[in-house]
Amino acid sequence: MKSIKAGEFKAKCLKLMDEVAATGKPVLITKNGKPVAQLAPITCKPKTPYGALKGHAIILGDIIEPIDVEWEAQR
């Protein structure tokens, strides 16, 4: 995890926020060598499981049309 002094964080705050949002890696902020805060990206959780995987699957072909291969369970 990247560590940065509080004074340096104050000067580069907006740039660091953009960096954390882009990379997803948190930044530890220290004061007098001791950790005092952590800048981390927000992870959005879906409100319901319905639609949680939207945009993660690709449909290849017709999903309604029956397949030509006979299954063992149908024999």
Secondary structure, DSSP 4 states (H G I P E B T S, - for coil): -EEEEHHHHHHHHHHHHHHHHHH---EEEEETTEEEEEE----PPPSSSTTTTTTS----S-SSSPPSSPPGGG-
